[in-house]
């Protein structure tokens, strides 16, 4: 598969990637290396894993990271109830092997290695505790997990691995060295317009152009949380649902909760500032 074919694969699933992103995705699959995608929330990092799973016909296995995530929730744990039952049933007979594979419960990481070909999404790794990263090193380097009581379980078909981070903290260099890295930024106007063409195909061209221009100018402002691509798509669909033909101050003020997610940001934009951005987005009349 070429870089162009990778771009086409992503586009076929509604994802418009720039050349740099398509190249690193292509290299990750060609070289069998995990991808480490870093960037602001809402720039399409998680969506990459989803579209790859659909486009490649693979199962998506998702591990959503959070503070306190441990091995038992992320990789595996022993089924203590079944182990105890096996011991009781064998009383007076041959001692059972309570660390046999049948007693091992799979969690996302082990499921991605031992199941059918998959795309493994380790989402928002920066939300997990730093010590958890050390457990991932064996998986990222060798596509295997060593269970002390059982042995090593290695993937027959290595999964495509996508790790995302919103950079709320720095991820350790040991993770980065095992991956191909790409910073995923907000799209430029041309790419965001192409995304809307795929994700909101019914929108009139004039309104779609105004929506993209408005959002692009909004992202140049000083706001707590800038709108991502998902918010642009949602806003476009909301405007369509309201039968809007062009951006107008009233309809923009009424739908800012679709585009922005914090009241301080909405209050800052509503009114005169929104009207100014609308005028700029419309261009010369």
C-alpha positions in Angstrom: 0.0 0.0 0.0 1.3 3.5 -0.9 0.9 6.8 0.9 -1.7 7.7 -1.8 -3.6 4.5 -1.1 -3.5 5.2 2.6 -5.0 8.6 2.0 -7.7 7.0 -0.2 -8.4 4.4 2.5 -8.9 7.1 5.1 -11.0 9.3 2.8 -13.2 6.3 2.0 -14.2 6.2 5.7 -14.8 10.0 5.9 -11.4 11.1 7.2 -9.5 13.7 5.2 -5.8 13.5 6.2 -3.0 15.8 5.2 0.1 14.3 3.5 2.2 14.2 6.7 -0.4 12.3 8.7 -1.2 9.9 5.8 2.6 9.2 5.5 3.1 8.3 9.1 0.0 6.1 9.1 1.3 4.4 6.0 4.7 3.9 7.6 3.2 2.6 10.8 1.4 -0.2 8.9 4.3 -0.9 6.5 6.9 -1.1 9.3 4.7 -2.7 11.9 5.3 0.2 14.3 2.8 1.7 16.8 1.6 5.3 16.1 1.8 7.9 18.8 -0.5 10.8 17.9 -0.4 13.9 20.0 -2.4 17.1 19.7 -5.1 19.3 21.1 -8.5 17.6 21.9 -10.8 17.4 18.9 -8.2 17.3 16.1 -9.2 13.8 15.0 -6.6 11.5 16.7 -9.0 9.0 18.0 -10.9 8.9 14.7 -7.8 7.7 13.0 -8.0 4.4 14.8 -11.8 4.1 14.1 -11.4 4.6 10.4 -8.5 2.3 10.1 -10.5 -0.5 11.8 -13.4 0.1 9.4 -11.2 0.5 6.3 -9.0 -2.6 7.1 -12.0 -4.7 8.2 -10.5 -5.2 11.6 -12.0 -5.2 15.1 -11.4 -2.0 17.0 -10.2 -2.7 20.5 -10.2 0.4 22.6 -8.5 1.0 26.0 -9.7 4.3 27.4 -7.1 5.5 29.8 -7.8 7.2 33.1 -6.2 8.0 36.5 -5.7 4.8 38.4 -5.8 2.4 35.4 -4.0 -0.8 36.3 -3.1 -4.1 34.7 -6.3 -5.9 35.8 -8.5 -3.4 34.0 -6.2 -2.9 31.0 -4.7 -6.3 30.2 -5.8 -9.3 32.2 -6.8 -10.7 35.6 -7.3 -14.2 37.0 -10.9 -15.4 37.5 -10.7 -16.0 41.2 -14.2 -17.4 41.4 -13.6 -20.1 38.8 -10.2 -20.9 40.3 -11.8 -21.5 43.7 -14.6 -23.6 42.2 -12.0 -25.7 40.4 -10.1 -26.3 43.7 -13.3 -27.3 45.5 -14.4 -29.7 42.7 -11.0 -31.4 42.8 -10.9 -32.0 46.6 -9.5 -35.4 47.2 -8.4 -35.7 43.6 -5.7 -34.4 41.4 -4.7 -30.8 42.1 -6.0 -28.5 39.3 -3.8 -26.1 37.4 -5.5 -22.9 38.5 -3.2 -20.8 36.3 -4.3 -22.5 33.1 -5.3 -20.3 30.2 -9.0 -21.0 30.8 -8.9 -19.0 34.0 -7.3 -15.9 32.5 -9.8 -13.1 31.8 -8.9 -10.9 28.8 -9.0 -7.2 29.0 -8.4 -4.9 26.0 -4.6 -5.2 25.7 -4.6 -9.0 25.9 -7.7 -9.3 23.7 -6.0 -7.2 20.9 -3.0 -9.6 21.0 -4.8 -13.0 21.3 -7.9 -12.3 19.2 -8.5 -11.8 15.4 -6.5 -9.1 13.7 -7.4 -5.8 15.4 -6.7 -2.1 15.6 -5.7 -1.4 19.2 -6.5 2.1 20.4 -4.9 3.3 23.6 -6.8 6.5 24.0 -5.6 9.5 26.0 -2.5 7.8 27.5 -1.6 11.1 29.2 -4.6 10.5 31.5 -3.1 7.3 33.0 -0.5 7.3 35.8 3.1 7.4 34.7 3.9 3.9 36.1 1.3 2.4 33.8 3.4 3.3 30.8 6.1 0.8 31.8 3.7 -2.0 31.4 3.1 -1.0 27.7 6.7 -1.2 26.7 6.7 -5.0 26.1 3.5 -4.7 24.1 4.8 -1.9 21.9 8.2 -3.5 21.3 7.3 -7.1 20.8 3.5 -7.3 20.6 3.4 -9.7 23.6 2.4 -9.8 27.2 4.2 -11.8 29.9 1.9 -13.2 32.6 4.1 -14.2 35.5 2.0 -17.2 36.5 1.4 -18.4 33.0 4.0 -17.3 30.5 4.3 -15.1 27.4 1.3 -14.6 25.1 2.5 -13.2 21.7 0.2 -11.9 18.9 0.0 -14.2 15.9 -1.0 -11.1 13.8 0.3 -7.9 15.5 -2.5 -5.3 15.9 -2.2 -1.9 14.4 -1.6 0.2 17.5 -2.7 3.8 17.8 -1.8 5.8 21.0 -3.3 9.2 21.5 -2.4 12.0 23.9 -3.8 15.4 24.6 -0.5 16.4 26.2 -2.0 17.1 29.6 1.3 15.7 30.8 4.5 14.5 29.0 4.5 10.9 28.0 7.9 9.1 28.8 10.6 8.9 26.2 10.6 5.1 26.4 7.0 5.1 24.9 7.9 7.6 22.2 11.0 5.7 21.1 8.9 2.6 20.3 6.5 4.5 18.2 6.2 6.7 15.1 5.3 10.2 16.2 2.9 12.7 14.6 1.6 16.0 16.0 -2.1 16.3 14.8 -3.1 19.9 14.5 -6.3 21.6 13.7 -7.0 21.4 9.9 -6.4 24.4 7.7 -9.4 25.9 5.9 -9.1 23.8 2.7 -9.0 20.5 4.6 -11.8 21.4 7.0 -13.9 22.4 4.0 -13.2 18.9 2.5 -14.1 17.3 5.8 -17.5 19.1 5.8 -18.1 18.0 2.2 -17.8 14.4 3.4 -19.5 14.7 6.8 -22.2 17.3 6.0 -22.8 16.7 2.3 -26.2 18.3 2.2 -25.0 21.7 3.4 -25.1 24.5 0.8 -21.6 25.5 -0.4 -22.0 29.1 0.6 -23.0 28.3 4.2 -20.3 25.6 4.5 -17.7 28.1 3.4 -19.0 30.6 6.0 -18.9 27.9 8.8 -15.3 27.0 8.0 -14.2 30.6 7.8 -16.0 31.4 11.1 -14.4 28.5 12.9 -11.0 29.1 11.5 -11.1 32.8 12.7 -12.5 31.7 16.1 -9.5 29.4 16.6 -7.2 32.4 16.4 -8.9 33.9 19.5 -8.0 33.4 23.2 -10.5 30.8 24.5 -10.3 28.2 27.1 -11.3 25.3 24.7 -11.1 25.9 21.0 -13.6 23.9 18.9 -12.3 20.8 17.2 -13.3 19.2 14.0 -16.1 17.3 15.7 -17.6 20.5 16.9 -17.4 22.0 13.4 -19.3 19.0 12.0 -21.9 19.2 14.8 -22.4 22.9 14.3 -22.8 22.5 10.5 -25.5 19.8 11.1 -27.2 22.0 13.7 -27.4 24.9 11.3 -28.8 22.5 8.7 -31.4 21.3 11.1 -32.5 24.9 11.7 -32.7 25.5 7.9 -30.1 28.2 8.0 -29.1 29.6 4.7 -26.2 31.8 5.9 -24.6 32.8 9.2 -26.7 35.4 11.0 -26.0 36.9 14.5 -29.2 35.5 16.0 -28.8 31.9 14.9 -25.1 31.9 15.7 -25.7 33.2 19.3 -28.4 30.5 19.8 -26.2 27.6 18.7 -22.9 28.5 20.4 -23.4 25.7 22.8 -22.9 23.3 19.9 -19.5 24.9 19.0 -18.2 25.8 22.5 -18.4 23.8 25.7 -17.6 26.4 28.4 -19.9 29.2 29.5 -17.0 31.8 29.8 -16.1 31.1 26.2 -19.7 31.4 25.0 -20.2 34.7 26.9 -17.0 36.1 25.4 -18.1 35.2 21.9 -21.8 36.0 22.0 -23.0 39.3 20.6 -20.5 41.8 19.2 -17.6 39.4 18.8 -19.7 36.8 17.0 -21.1 39.5 14.7 -17.6 40.6 13.9 -16.5 37.1 13.0 -19.7 36.6 10.9 -18.9 39.7 8.9 -15.3 38.4 8.3 -16.6 35.0 7.4 -19.1 36.3 4.9 -16.4 38.4 3.2 -17.1 41.3 0.9 -20.8 41.7 0.1 
